Amino acid sequence: MGLSRQLRVVFFGTALVVAAFSTGISFLFFLVYLLAILLLASRWYARCGLRGLRAGYTVLNPRAQVGERLEAIYRVENDSAWSKPWVEVANESTLPAPLPGRVVGVGAKNRRQWLARVTLLHRGSYRLGALRVRTGDPFGLFTSEMVVGRPSWIVVYPRVHPLPHWRLPPSPVDGTTPSRRRYEAATPLVSTVRPYVHGDAINRIHWLSSVRHGELYVKEFDLEQAADLWLLLDLERATQAGPAEAASVETAISAAASIAVHTLGENRAVGITVSSRRQQHLTPDRGTRVEQKILNLLANVQADGVQPLAEMVVTTLPQLRRGMTLCIVTGSTEREWVRALASLRRRGIGVIVVLIDRFSFEGRDDDESRAELAAVRHALAEHDVAHHLVRAGDDLPSVLGRRATGARTPAIRERSRA
């Protein structure tokens, strides 16, 4: 019962009683008795309003992604012989936008149910409280309330994009240079053609391209990709920018989640290291179980790390073994971490970087920001590390599906040797 309505009833009743006893008019006494009976009946009806009521809710998708809709079915059953003119059903939650409540009328021996939806705007773990059911008399003078059920938890995963054209870079698993590796363990997959250089096998010549260009061209074959992927997600606070859901950290986490899910879908093992407030590791594994672990981890991490990426790379290197591919997702423009990658190729470990342009999330496009970004990209190219550059507003599947930049092609390396 609303406080303003209570005050109005109390004021009216008091004035009516004073007027009746002051004037002695029988009609006013009749109104006093009628008001008293009405209040007693309303109070009794409200107290009995919850008898025979049962209620509950079921969350249809307790694990969903950012951008999807959380759906829950609410139900109210009335087993009594009295109809309920109004029943208010709601539950509190820690969701940024809670599930909407509803006021319904339930007839005698009847039931009502409905579907409630809310769009999930931010990843994380959220609590849905027990169901609060409130009802009252037809005049809204008195109410009664009960709490049913138990609180439940939902997990909102980061947005996972399909990456049909994403491919891990090949790793030189025998420790030789990638160009020599192409001749020794090429797969049947032809990726491109290049001009013939001394030492190329005759059976690699692509005759149609040779006729078209007037010189010999040979086929380039893709290597078998590494068996395992190790993701390194940099969540150092200083490397992040942008507001709320449009922050660079959300793009970085979404990219890491998309790459992990896509790689696991190819039946490859995936491990991950996240540098939030404390480093968190998941060792490489396959299957849906590890996918759930990675998504749960990424749903709850925050950009509150303090460890520089260079230190993070150094501490992760001993865990990498020959044949793995290391994928770094970062917004750092420091070059120390790039130099720490120099030894990986000699150890037979492939490397690829998803570089988040954090300046674009700040709306910056000045000379200083462009220089910092160009410097780290140049350092990656110098160390022959392929990378994808992601800016604010970019379509992740499109950007990650393109050919990675920064790595010199085998043809260029061969020519430089000649």
C-alpha positions as CSV (number, residue, x, y, z in Angstrom):
1,M,0.0,0.0,0.0
2,G,1.4,3.3,-1.0
3,L,2.2,5.8,1.8
4,S,0.3,8.6,0.2
5,R,-2.8,6.5,0.0
6,Q,-2.5,5.5,3.6
7,L,-2.2,9.1,4.7
8,R,-5.3,10.0,2.7
9,V,-7.3,7.2,4.3
10,V,-6.2,8.1,7.8
11,F,-6.9,11.8,7.2
12,F,-10.4,11.1,5.8
13,G,-11.2,8.6,8.6
14,T,-10.1,11.0,11.3
15,A,-12.1,13.9,9.8
16,L,-15.1,11.6,9.5
17,V,-15.0,10.5,13.1
18,V,-14.5,14.0,14.4
19,A,-17.4,15.3,12.3
20,A,-19.7,12.4,13.4
21,F,-19.1,12.9,17.1
22,S,-19.2,16.7,16.8
23,T,-22.5,16.9,15.0
24,G,-24.2,13.7,16.0
25,I,-25.6,13.1,12.5
26,S,-26.5,9.5,12.1
27,F,-25.5,9.4,8.4
28,L,-21.9,10.3,9.4
29,F,-21.9,7.5,11.9
30,F,-23.1,5.2,9.2
31,L,-20.1,6.3,7.0
32,V,-17.7,5.7,10.0
33,Y,-19.0,2.1,10.4
34,L,-18.9,1.5,6.7
35,L,-15.3,2.8,6.5
36,A,-14.3,0.6,9.4
37,I,-15.9,-2.5,7.8
38,L,-14.2,-1.7,4.5
39,L,-10.8,-1.4,6.2
40,L,-11.2,-4.6,8.1
41,A,-12.4,-6.5,5.0
42,S,-9.5,-5.1,2.9
43,R,-7.0,-6.1,5.6
44,W,-8.4,-9.6,5.8
45,Y,-8.5,-10.0,2.0
46,A,-4.8,-8.8,1.7
47,R,-3.7,-11.3,4.4
48,C,-5.4,-14.1,2.6
49,G,-4.2,-13.0,-0.8
50,L,-1.2,-15.2,-0.8
51,R,-3.0,-18.4,0.2
52,G,-3.0,-20.9,-2.6
53,L,-0.4,-18.9,-4.7
54,R,2.6,-20.6,-6.1
55,A,5.2,-18.8,-8.2
56,G,8.7,-19.4,-9.7
57,Y,10.9,-18.6,-12.7
58,T,13.3,-20.6,-14.9
59,V,16.2,-19.0,-16.7
60,L,16.4,-20.5,-20.2
61,N,20.0,-19.5,-21.0
62,P,22.0,-19.0,-17.8
63,R,25.2,-18.8,-20.0
64,A,24.9,-16.3,-22.8
65,Q,27.1,-13.8,-24.7
66,V,27.2,-10.1,-24.8
67,G,24.6,-8.8,-27.2
68,E,22.3,-11.8,-26.7
69,R,19.0,-11.8,-24.8
70,L,18.6,-13.3,-21.4
71,E,15.3,-15.2,-21.3
72,A,13.3,-16.3,-18.3
73,I,9.9,-17.9,-17.9
74,Y,7.8,-16.6,-15.0
75,R,4.8,-18.6,-13.7
76,V,2.1,-17.9,-11.1
77,E,-0.4,-20.5,-10.1
78,N,-3.6,-19.9,-8.1
79,D,-4.9,-23.0,-6.4
80,S,-7.5,-21.2,-4.2
81,A,-11.2,-20.7,-5.0
82,W,-10.7,-16.9,-4.9
83,S,-9.4,-14.9,-7.9
84,K,-6.4,-12.6,-7.4
85,P,-7.2,-9.2,-9.0
86,W,-3.5,-8.3,-9.1
87,V,-0.3,-10.1,-8.3
88,E,3.0,-8.3,-8.7
89,V,6.0,-10.5,-9.6
90,A,9.6,-9.3,-9.7
91,N,13.1,-10.3,-8.6
92,E,16.1,-8.1,-7.9
93,S,19.4,-8.7,-9.8
94,T,22.8,-7.3,-10.2
95,L,22.4,-7.1,-14.0
96,P,23.0,-3.6,-15.5
97,A,19.4,-3.9,-17.0
98,P,17.3,-6.2,-14.8
99,L,14.6,-8.6,-16.0
100,P,11.3,-6.7,-16.0
101,G,8.7,-7.5,-13.5
102,R,4.9,-7.7,-14.2
103,V,1.6,-7.2,-12.5
104,V,-1.0,-9.9,-13.6
105,G,-4.4,-11.0,-12.5
106,V,-4.9,-14.7,-11.8
107,G,-8.3,-16.3,-11.8
108,A,-9.5,-19.0,-9.4
109,K,-7.9,-22.4,-10.1
110,N,-5.9,-20.8,-12.9
111,R,-2.3,-20.1,-13.8
112,R,-0.4,-17.4,-15.7
113,Q,3.1,-17.6,-17.3
114,W,5.1,-15.3,-19.5
115,L,8.5,-14.8,-21.1
116,A,10.7,-12.0,-19.9
117,R,13.7,-10.8,-21.9
118,V,16.6,-8.4,-21.4
119,T,19.5,-7.6,-23.6
120,L,22.9,-8.4,-22.1
121,L,25.2,-5.4,-22.4
122,H,28.3,-6.4,-20.4
123,R,30.1,-9.6,-19.6
124,G,30.5,-10.9,-16.1
125,S,28.8,-13.0,-13.5
126,Y,25.4,-11.7,-12.2
127,R,23.1,-12.7,-9.4
128,L,19.4,-13.1,-9.9
129,G,17.5,-12.9,-6.6
130,A,14.7,-15.0,-5.3
131,L,11.2,-14.2,-6.6
132,R,9.2,-11.5,-4.7
133,V,5.4,-12.0,-5.0
134,R,3.2,-9.2,-3.8
135,T,-0.6,-8.9,-3.7
136,G,-3.3,-7.0,-1.9
137,D,-7.0,-6.0,-1.7
138,P,-8.9,-4.7,-4.8
139,F,-8.6,-1.1,-3.5
140,G,-4.9,-1.2,-3.0
141,L,-5.2,-0.3,0.7
142,F,-3.2,-3.2,2.1
143,T,-0.6,-5.6,0.6
144,S,1.2,-8.8,1.6
145,E,4.4,-10.2,0.2
146,M,6.3,-13.5,0.1
147,V,9.7,-14.5,-1.2
148,V,10.0,-17.8,-3.0
149,G,12.8,-19.8,-4.6
150,R,16.5,-19.3,-4.3
151,P,18.9,-16.9,-5.9
152,S,20.7,-18.1,-9.0
153,W,23.7,-17.0,-11.0
154,I,24.2,-16.3,-14.7
155,V,27.4,-15.9,-16.6
156,V,27.6,-13.5,-19.5
157,Y,30.5,-14.5,-21.8
158,P,32.3,-12.0,-24.1
159,R,31.0,-11.8,-27.6
160,V,32.4,-14.6,-29.7
161,H,32.7,-13.9,-33.4
162,P,32.9,-16.6,-36.1
163,L,36.3,-16.5,-37.8
164,P,35.9,-18.6,-41.0
165,H,39.1,-17.2,-42.5
166,W,41.3,-17.1,-39.4
167,R,44.4,-19.3,-39.7
168,L,47.3,-19.7,-37.3
169,P,50.7,-19.1,-38.7
170,P,52.8,-22.2,-39.3
171,S,55.5,-22.9,-36.7
172,P,59.0,-24.2,-37.8
173,V,58.7,-27.3,-35.7
174,D,62.1,-28.7,-36.8
175,G,63.9,-25.5,-35.9
176,T,64.8,-24.6,-39.4
177,T,63.9,-21.5,-41.2
178,P,60.4,-21.3,-42.6
179,S,61.6,-21.1,-46.2
180,R,63.5,-24.3,-45.9
181,R,60.7,-25.9,-44.1
182,R,58.4,-25.3,-47.1
183,Y,60.4,-27.8,-49.2
184,E,60.6,-30.5,-46.5
185,A,57.1,-30.7,-45.0
186,A,54.7,-28.8,-47.3
187,T,51.1,-29.7,-47.2
188,P,48.9,-30.2,-50.2
189,L,47.4,-26.7,-49.7
190,V,48.8,-24.2,-52.2
191,S,48.7,-20.7,-50.8
192,T,50.4,-18.6,-53.5
193,V,53.0,-18.5,-56.2
194,R,56.4,-16.7,-56.3
195,P,59.3,-16.3,-58.8
196,Y,61.6,-19.2,-59.2
197,V,64.9,-19.1,-57.2
198,H,67.9,-21.3,-57.4
199,G,67.3,-24.6,-55.5
200,D,63.5,-24.8,-56.1
201,A,62.3,-28.2,-57.1
202,I,61.2,-28.6,-60.7
203,N,57.9,-30.3,-59.6
204,R,57.0,-27.1,-57.8
205,I,56.8,-25.0,-60.9
206,H,53.4,-23.6,-61.7
207,W,53.4,-23.6,-65.5
208,L,50.3,-21.5,-66.0
209,S,51.7,-18.6,-63.9
210,S,55.1,-19.0,-65.6
211,V,53.5,-18.7,-69.1
212,R,51.4,-15.7,-67.9
213,H,54.5,-13.8,-66.5
214,G,57.1,-14.9,-68.9
215,E,59.3,-16.3,-66.3
216,L,59.3,-19.4,-64.0
217,Y,57.0,-19.3,-61.0
218,V,56.8,-21.9,-58.3
219,K,54.0,-22.9,-56.0
220,E,54.0,-21.9,-52.3
221,F,52.5,-24.4,-49.9
222,D,51.1,-23.8,-46.5
223,L,52.7,-25.6,-43.6
224,E,50.7,-27.7,-41.2
225,Q,49.7,-25.5,-38.3
226,A,50.9,-26.0,-34.8
227,A,49.1,-28.5,-32.8
228,D,48.6,-26.2,-29.8
229,L,47.8,-22.5,-29.3
230,W,48.8,-20.5,-26.3
231,L,46.9,-17.2,-25.9
232,L,48.6,-14.3,-24.1
233,L,46.0,-11.6,-23.2
234,D,47.5,-8.4,-21.9
235,L,45.2,-6.6,-19.5
236,E,47.6,-4.1,-18.1
237,R,45.7,-1.1,-17.0
238,A,48.0,1.4,-18.8
239,T,47.5,-0.3,-22.2
240,Q,43.7,0.1,-22.2
241,A,41.5,3.0,-23.2
242,G,37.9,3.9,-24.1
243,P,34.6,4.0,-22.2
244,A,32.6,1.1,-20.7
245,E,31.3,-1.4,-23.4
246,A,33.2,0.5,-26.1
247,A,36.6,0.1,-24.3
248,S,39.6,-1.5,-25.9
249,V,39.6,-4.2,-23.2
250,E,36.3,-5.5,-24.5
251,T,37.6,-5.7,-28.0
252,A,40.7,-7.5,-26.8
253,I,38.8,-10.0,-24.7
254,S,36.3,-10.6,-27.5
255,A,39.2,-11.2,-30.0
256,A,40.9,-13.7,-27.5
257,A,37.6,-15.5,-27.0
258,S,36.8,-15.8,-30.7
259,I,40.3,-17.1,-31.5
260,A,40.2,-19.6,-28.7
261,V,36.7,-21.0,-29.7
262,H,37.7,-21.2,-33.3
263,T,40.9,-23.0,-32.6
264,L,39.2,-25.5,-30.3
265,G,36.6,-26.1,-33.0
266,E,39.5,-27.3,-35.2
267,N,40.3,-29.9,-32.4
268,R,43.4,-28.2,-31.4
269,A,44.6,-27.6,-27.8
270,V,44.3,-24.1,-26.4
271,G,46.0,-22.6,-23.3
272,I,45.7,-19.1,-22.0
273,T,47.5,-16.6,-19.8
274,V,45.7,-13.5,-18.6
275,S,47.6,-10.7,-16.9
276,S,44.8,-9.1,-14.8
277,R,45.5,-8.2,-11.2
278,R,47.1,-11.5,-10.8
279,Q,48.3,-13.8,-13.6
280,Q,45.8,-16.6,-14.4
281,H,46.8,-19.6,-16.5
282,L,44.9,-22.5,-18.1
283,T,47.2,-25.2,-19.6
284,P,46.5,-26.3,-23.2
285,D,43.6,-28.8,-23.6
286,R,40.9,-29.7,-26.1
287,G,37.2,-30.0,-25.9
288,T,34.1,-28.2,-24.7
289,R,35.2,-28.4,-21.1
290,V,38.3,-26.2,-21.7
291,E,36.1,-23.9,-23.9
292,Q,33.8,-23.3,-20.9
293,K,36.8,-22.7,-18.6
294,I,38.3,-20.1,-21.0
295,L,35.0,-18.3,-21.5
296,N,34.3,-18.3,-17.8
297,L,37.7,-16.8,-17.2
298,L,37.3,-14.1,-19.9
299,A,33.8,-13.3,-18.6
300,N,35.1,-12.1,-15.2
301,V,38.6,-10.6,-15.8
302,Q,39.1,-6.9,-15.7
303,A,41.7,-4.5,-17.1
304,D,43.4,-4.1,-13.7
305,G,46.8,-5.6,-14.4
306,V,50.1,-3.9,-13.4
307,Q,52.7,-6.3,-14.9
308,P,54.2,-5.0,-18.2
309,L,53.8,-7.3,-21.2
310,A,57.6,-7.8,-21.5
311,E,57.7,-9.5,-18.0
312,M,54.6,-11.5,-18.9
313,V,56.2,-12.8,-22.1
314,V,59.4,-13.8,-20.2
315,T,57.5,-15.7,-17.5
316,T,55.4,-17.5,-20.2
317,L,58.2,-18.6,-22.4
318,P,59.3,-21.6,-20.3
319,Q,55.8,-23.0,-20.7
320,L,55.9,-23.0,-24.5
321,R,57.2,-26.1,-26.2
322,R,58.3,-26.8,-29.8
323,G,55.4,-26.9,-32.3
324,M,53.2,-24.4,-30.4
325,T,51.9,-21.1,-31.7
326,L,51.9,-18.1,-29.4
327,C,49.1,-15.5,-30.0
328,I,49.5,-12.2,-28.1
329,V,46.5,-9.9,-27.8
330,T,47.7,-6.5,-26.5
331,G,47.4,-2.7,-26.8
332,S,50.9,-2.1,-25.6
333,T,53.2,0.1,-27.8
334,E,56.3,-0.7,-25.8
335,R,59.0,-2.5,-27.8
336,E,60.6,-4.5,-25.1
337,W,58.1,-7.3,-25.4
338,V,58.7,-7.6,-29.1
339,R,62.4,-8.2,-28.5
340,A,61.5,-10.9,-26.0
341,L,60.0,-12.9,-28.9
342,A,63.2,-13.1,-30.9
343,S,64.2,-16.5,-29.6
344,L,60.9,-18.2,-30.3
345,R,61.4,-18.9,-34.0
346,R,64.7,-20.7,-33.2
347,R,62.9,-22.8,-30.7
348,G,60.3,-23.9,-33.3
349,I,57.4,-21.8,-31.9
350,G,55.2,-19.7,-34.2
351,V,54.1,-16.2,-33.2
352,I,51.2,-13.9,-34.2
353,V,50.1,-10.7,-32.5
354,V,46.6,-9.1,-32.4
355,L,47.6,-5.4,-31.8
356,I,44.8,-3.2,-30.4
357,D,45.1,0.4,-31.5
358,R,44.2,1.9,-28.1
359,F,44.6,5.4,-29.4
360,S,41.6,5.0,-31.7
361,F,39.5,4.1,-28.7
362,E,40.4,7.5,-27.2
363,G,39.6,9.2,-30.4
364,R,43.2,10.3,-30.9
365,D,44.9,10.6,-34.3
366,D,47.8,12.9,-33.6
367,D,51.5,12.6,-34.6
368,E,52.6,11.1,-31.3
369,S,50.0,8.3,-31.3
370,R,50.7,7.5,-34.9
371,A,54.5,7.4,-34.2
372,E,54.1,5.1,-31.3
373,L,51.9,2.7,-33.2
374,A,54.2,2.8,-36.3
375,A,57.3,2.1,-34.1
376,V,55.9,-1.1,-32.5
377,R,54.6,-2.3,-35.9
378,H,58.1,-1.7,-37.4
379,A,59.6,-3.7,-34.5
380,L,57.3,-6.6,-35.2
381,A,58.3,-6.5,-38.9
382,E,62.0,-6.4,-38.0
383,H,61.6,-9.6,-35.9
384,D,59.4,-11.2,-38.6
385,V,56.3,-11.4,-36.4
386,A,53.0,-11.3,-38.2
387,H,50.3,-9.1,-36.7
388,H,46.7,-7.9,-37.2
389,L,45.9,-4.3,-36.3
390,V,42.4,-3.8,-34.7
391,R,41.0,-0.3,-34.4
392,A,37.9,1.0,-32.7
393,G,34.8,0.1,-34.7
394,D,36.5,-2.5,-36.8
395,D,34.7,-5.7,-37.7
396,L,36.7,-8.4,-36.0
397,P,35.9,-11.3,-38.4
398,S,37.0,-9.1,-41.3
399,V,40.2,-7.8,-39.7
400,L,41.3,-11.2,-38.3
401,G,40.4,-12.9,-41.6
402,R,42.8,-10.9,-43.6
403,R,46.4,-11.9,-44.3
404,A,48.5,-10.9,-41.3
405,T,50.9,-8.0,-42.0
406,G,54.5,-7.5,-40.7
407,A,56.0,-10.9,-41.6
408,R,58.3,-11.0,-44.5
409,T,57.4,-13.5,-47.2
410,P,59.7,-16.5,-47.9
411,A,60.4,-15.1,-51.4
412,I,61.8,-11.9,-50.1
413,R,64.0,-13.9,-47.7
414,E,65.3,-16.1,-50.5
415,R,66.1,-13.1,-52.7
416,S,67.9,-11.4,-49.8
417,R,70.1,-14.5,-49.4
418,A,70.8,-14.5,-53.1
